[in-house]
């Protein structure tokens, strides 16, 4: 066992009792032999704390605190972590039993690697939207930086990262409510070697209740804010990418998300996103034709769309 470096698994938990046991089992059933699980009970008011207190496993480290939000919870766990590597698993997601072992093998094969990522599957989505997905090998692509900047390329639980790399970039930005992992990966992966493990090893479970990804408008705007923060902290990207391409990757992605909401008739989210895009001053005349009605009262905008749809 001592031949394996310690992996610290970080799991924030806020009112996650319904799924928490399943996620903890997923950690303790890993074939990788040397790990610790740091669970931050972030002010839960359900049965999460009682469930955690009942676990008799020396690998579990429990931090019980008042609610501070997921970023501060993760950062606190990272500060307490003893492992050379950090893995993140939310309190309602799971891994294949050999997930951590296979991710760790990427570091053995390429010692310069700072982050390994794998494929994943979304569970619980309707309409056949849960197909297993293996992302591209971004390290081998000539437009690696462009791909990383446009979108979050992997979910937080589909990675294993050297703790030093996370510490060097300051951990999670606590001012972001979502897309905090996107910004963290941008800071790390844009500058250093990353490695794809081309297997589906991680599972994101969709369910009723509050999940960070369910607020579409907030997620879209925070994604844009994460991009903006990255450019402020690392302005070299502006010199690397063409100005129009950079605007397309940033403002154009925000606009695309607005259109996605619009065509799905999620009008409240679309209006919020369109207003943000107009404030930036981005878009063609055709885009503004769709966006401008967002300044009208909601009931008027909705009535206009109802006439179009009928």
C-alpha positions as CSV (number, residue, x, y, z in Angstrom):
1,X,0.0,0.0,0.0
2,X,2.9,2.4,0.7
3,X,3.9,2.2,-2.9
4,X,0.9,4.2,-3.8
5,X,0.7,8.0,-3.1
6,X,-2.2,9.2,-1.1
7,X,-5.3,10.5,-3.0
8,X,-7.5,12.9,-1.1
9,X,-11.1,12.7,-2.2
10,X,-13.0,16.0,-1.5
11,X,-16.8,15.8,-1.1
12,X,-18.8,18.9,-0.1
13,X,-22.3,18.0,1.3
14,X,-25.3,20.3,1.8
15,X,-28.5,18.4,2.6
16,X,-27.4,15.4,0.6
17,X,-28.5,12.6,2.9
18,X,-30.7,11.0,0.2
19,X,-27.7,10.2,-2.1
20,X,-24.7,10.6,0.2
21,X,-24.4,7.0,1.2
22,X,-24.2,5.9,-2.4
23,X,-21.5,8.4,-3.2
24,X,-19.4,7.5,-0.1
25,X,-19.7,3.8,-1.0
26,X,-18.4,4.7,-4.5
27,X,-15.3,6.1,-2.9
28,X,-14.7,3.3,-0.4
29,X,-15.2,0.7,-3.1
30,X,-12.4,2.1,-5.2
31,X,-9.7,-0.4,-6.2
32,X,-7.0,2.2,-5.6
33,X,-5.7,1.2,-2.2
34,X,-4.5,4.4,-0.6
35,X,-7.0,7.2,-0.2
36,X,-8.7,9.5,2.3
37,X,-12.2,10.9,2.0
38,X,-12.7,14.4,3.3
39,X,-16.4,15.2,3.6
40,X,-17.4,18.8,4.4
41,X,-20.8,18.9,5.9
42,X,-21.6,22.4,4.9
43,X,-24.5,23.3,7.3
44,X,-26.8,20.5,6.3
45,X,-30.2,20.5,8.1
46,X,-31.3,17.0,7.0
47,X,-29.9,13.7,8.1
48,X,-26.5,14.1,6.5
49,X,-24.5,14.7,9.7
50,X,-26.1,11.7,11.5
51,X,-25.3,9.5,8.5
52,X,-21.7,10.7,8.4
53,X,-21.2,10.3,12.2
54,X,-22.4,6.7,11.9
55,X,-19.7,5.7,9.4
56,X,-16.9,3.7,11.1
57,X,-14.1,3.9,8.5
58,X,-10.7,5.5,9.4
59,X,-10.4,6.8,5.8
60,X,-13.3,9.3,6.5
61,X,-12.3,12.7,7.7
62,X,-15.3,14.8,8.6
63,X,-15.4,18.6,8.7
64,X,-18.6,20.0,10.1
65,X,-19.3,23.7,9.6
66,X,-21.9,26.3,9.0
67,X,-23.0,26.8,5.4
68,X,-20.4,28.7,3.4
69,X,-21.0,27.4,-0.1
70,X,-19.4,24.8,-2.2
71,X,-16.2,26.7,-3.1
72,X,-15.2,27.6,0.4
73,X,-16.1,24.0,1.5
74,X,-13.8,22.5,-1.2
75,X,-11.0,25.0,-0.4
76,X,-11.1,24.1,3.3
77,X,-10.9,20.4,2.5
78,X,-8.0,21.0,0.1
79,X,-6.1,22.8,2.9
80,X,-6.6,19.9,5.2
81,X,-5.8,17.2,2.6
82,X,-2.7,15.1,3.0
83,X,-2.7,13.6,-0.4
84,X,-0.4,14.3,-3.3
85,X,-3.4,14.1,-5.6
86,X,-6.9,15.5,-5.3
87,X,-10.1,14.1,-6.7
88,X,-13.5,15.7,-6.3
89,X,-16.8,13.8,-6.0
90,X,-20.1,15.6,-5.1
91,X,-22.4,14.0,-2.6
92,X,-24.8,12.7,-5.3
93,X,-22.4,11.4,-8.0
94,X,-20.5,8.1,-8.4
95,X,-17.4,6.5,-10.0
96,X,-16.6,3.1,-11.5
97,X,-14.7,1.1,-8.9
98,X,-11.4,1.4,-10.9
99,X,-11.8,5.2,-11.7
100,X,-9.1,6.5,-9.4
101,X,-6.7,3.6,-10.2
102,X,-7.0,4.2,-14.0
103,X,-6.7,8.0,-13.6
104,X,-3.6,7.5,-11.5
105,X,-2.0,5.3,-14.2
106,X,-1.9,8.3,-16.5
107,X,0.6,10.0,-14.1
108,X,2.7,6.9,-14.1
109,X,2.8,6.8,-17.9
110,X,3.5,10.6,-18.2
111,X,5.1,11.9,-15.0
112,X,4.9,15.5,-16.2
113,X,1.1,15.3,-16.2
114,X,-0.7,17.5,-13.7
115,X,-4.3,16.6,-14.5
116,X,-5.9,13.4,-15.8
117,X,-9.5,13.3,-17.0
118,X,-11.8,10.6,-18.3
119,X,-15.1,10.0,-20.0
120,X,-18.5,10.2,-18.1
121,X,-22.2,9.5,-18.4
122,X,-25.1,11.6,-17.3
123,X,-27.7,9.5,-15.5
124,X,-31.4,10.4,-15.1
125,X,-31.9,12.6,-18.1
126,X,-35.0,12.1,-20.2
127,X,-35.1,11.9,-24.0
128,X,-32.1,9.6,-24.5
129,X,-29.7,12.3,-23.5
130,X,-27.6,10.1,-21.2
131,X,-25.3,8.5,-23.7
132,X,-21.7,7.7,-22.4
133,X,-19.3,10.3,-23.6
134,X,-15.5,10.2,-24.0
135,X,-14.0,13.7,-24.6
136,X,-11.3,14.5,-27.1
137,X,-7.6,14.4,-26.2
138,X,-7.2,18.1,-25.9
139,X,-3.5,17.9,-25.2
140,X,-2.9,16.6,-28.7
141,X,-5.0,19.3,-30.4
142,X,-3.4,22.3,-32.0
143,X,-6.3,24.5,-30.6
144,X,-6.1,23.2,-27.1
145,X,-6.3,26.6,-25.5
146,X,-9.3,27.6,-27.7
147,X,-11.2,24.4,-26.7
148,X,-10.4,24.9,-23.0
149,X,-11.5,28.5,-23.0
150,X,-14.8,28.0,-24.9
151,X,-16.4,25.5,-22.5
152,X,-15.8,23.4,-19.4
153,X,-14.3,20.3,-21.0
154,X,-15.0,17.8,-18.3
155,X,-17.1,17.6,-15.1
156,X,-15.4,18.1,-11.8
157,X,-15.6,14.4,-10.7
158,X,-14.0,13.1,-13.9
159,X,-10.5,14.3,-13.0
160,X,-7.5,13.6,-10.8
161,X,-5.2,16.5,-10.2
162,X,-1.9,17.1,-8.5
163,X,-2.6,19.0,-5.3
164,X,0.3,21.3,-5.9
165,X,-1.2,22.5,-9.2
166,X,-4.4,23.4,-7.5
167,X,-2.6,25.2,-4.7
168,X,-0.4,27.1,-7.2
169,X,-3.5,28.7,-8.8
170,X,-5.2,29.5,-5.5
171,X,-7.8,26.8,-5.5
172,X,-11.4,27.7,-6.3
173,X,-12.5,31.2,-6.9
174,X,-14.9,31.8,-4.0
175,X,-16.7,34.7,-5.7
176,X,-18.2,32.4,-8.3
177,X,-21.4,30.5,-7.5
178,X,-21.1,28.2,-10.5
179,X,-18.4,27.6,-13.2
180,X,-15.8,27.7,-10.4
181,X,-14.4,24.3,-11.6
182,X,-14.3,25.7,-15.2
183,X,-12.1,28.5,-14.1
184,X,-9.8,26.2,-12.0
185,X,-9.3,23.9,-14.9
186,X,-8.6,26.8,-17.3
187,X,-5.9,28.1,-15.0
188,X,-4.2,24.6,-14.6
189,X,-4.7,23.0,-18.0
190,X,-3.9,26.0,-20.1
191,X,-0.3,26.1,-18.8
192,X,0.5,22.4,-18.1
193,X,0.3,18.9,-19.4
194,X,-3.1,17.1,-19.2
195,X,-3.9,13.5,-20.1
196,X,-7.0,11.8,-21.3
197,X,-8.0,8.4,-20.0
198,X,-10.4,7.3,-22.8
199,X,-12.9,5.3,-20.7
200,X,-16.2,6.2,-19.0
201,X,-15.4,6.1,-15.3
202,X,-17.6,8.9,-13.8
203,X,-21.3,9.3,-13.5
204,X,-23.3,12.5,-13.0
205,X,-26.7,11.8,-11.5
206,X,-29.6,14.1,-12.3
207,X,-32.5,14.2,-9.9
208,X,-35.3,16.3,-8.6
209,X,-34.2,19.0,-6.2
210,X,-31.6,21.8,-6.3
211,X,-28.6,21.2,-8.5
212,X,-26.1,23.9,-9.5
213,X,-26.7,23.2,-13.2
214,X,-30.4,23.7,-13.1
215,X,-30.4,27.5,-13.1
216,X,-29.6,27.9,-16.8
217,X,-29.2,31.7,-16.9
218,X,-27.0,31.9,-13.8
219,X,-24.8,29.1,-15.1
220,X,-24.4,30.8,-18.5
221,X,-23.5,34.2,-17.0
222,X,-21.1,32.7,-14.5
223,X,-19.4,30.8,-17.3
224,X,-18.9,34.1,-19.0
225,X,-17.7,35.7,-15.8
226,X,-15.2,32.8,-15.3
227,X,-13.8,33.5,-18.8
228,X,-13.5,37.2,-18.0
229,X,-11.7,36.5,-14.7
230,X,-9.3,34.2,-16.6
231,X,-8.4,36.9,-19.1
232,X,-7.9,39.4,-16.3
233,X,-5.5,37.0,-14.5
234,X,-3.8,35.7,-17.6
235,X,-3.9,38.3,-20.4
236,X,-1.5,36.4,-22.6
237,X,-4.6,34.6,-24.1
238,X,-5.6,37.9,-25.8
239,X,-2.2,37.9,-27.6
240,X,-2.6,34.3,-28.5
241,X,-6.0,34.3,-30.1
242,X,-7.5,36.6,-32.7
243,X,-9.8,39.3,-31.2
244,X,-12.8,38.2,-33.2
245,X,-12.3,34.6,-32.3
246,X,-11.9,35.4,-28.6
247,X,-15.2,37.4,-28.7
248,X,-16.9,34.4,-30.4
249,X,-15.6,32.0,-27.8
250,X,-16.7,34.2,-25.0
251,X,-19.6,36.5,-25.9
252,X,-20.8,34.2,-28.7
253,X,-21.0,31.2,-26.3
254,X,-23.1,33.3,-24.0
255,X,-25.4,34.2,-26.9
256,X,-25.6,30.6,-28.0
257,X,-26.8,29.6,-24.6
258,X,-29.4,32.4,-24.8
259,X,-30.7,31.1,-28.1
260,X,-30.8,27.6,-26.7
261,X,-33.1,28.8,-24.0
262,X,-35.1,30.9,-26.5
263,X,-35.8,28.0,-28.8
264,X,-36.8,25.8,-25.9
265,X,-39.1,28.6,-24.8
266,X,-37.4,29.0,-21.5
267,X,-38.1,32.7,-21.9
268,X,-37.1,33.9,-18.5
269,X,-33.6,32.4,-18.8
270,X,-33.3,33.6,-22.4
271,X,-34.3,37.2,-21.5
272,X,-31.7,37.3,-18.7
273,X,-28.9,36.0,-21.0
274,X,-29.9,38.2,-23.9
275,X,-29.9,41.3,-21.7
276,X,-26.3,40.4,-20.6
277,X,-25.2,40.0,-24.2
278,X,-26.8,43.3,-25.2
279,X,-25.0,45.0,-22.3
280,X,-21.7,43.8,-23.7
281,X,-22.8,45.1,-27.2
282,X,-22.2,41.8,-29.0
283,X,-24.2,40.3,-31.8
284,X,-25.3,40.9,-35.4
285,X,-28.4,42.8,-36.5
286,X,-30.2,39.5,-36.8
287,X,-29.2,38.6,-33.2
288,X,-30.5,42.0,-31.9
289,X,-33.8,41.4,-33.6
290,X,-34.2,38.4,-31.3
291,X,-32.7,40.0,-28.2
292,X,-34.3,43.4,-28.2
293,X,-37.8,42.2,-27.1
294,X,-36.2,41.2,-23.9
295,X,-36.4,44.8,-22.7
296,X,-40.2,44.6,-23.0
297,X,-42.2,43.6,-19.9
298,X,-42.3,39.8,-19.7
299,X,-46.0,39.4,-20.3
300,X,-45.7,41.4,-23.6
301,X,-42.7,39.4,-24.7
302,X,-44.5,36.1,-23.8
303,X,-47.6,37.1,-25.7
304,X,-45.7,37.9,-28.8
305,X,-44.0,34.5,-28.8
306,X,-47.4,32.8,-28.1
307,X,-48.7,34.5,-31.3
308,X,-45.7,33.2,-33.2
309,X,-46.0,29.7,-31.9
310,X,-49.7,29.6,-32.7
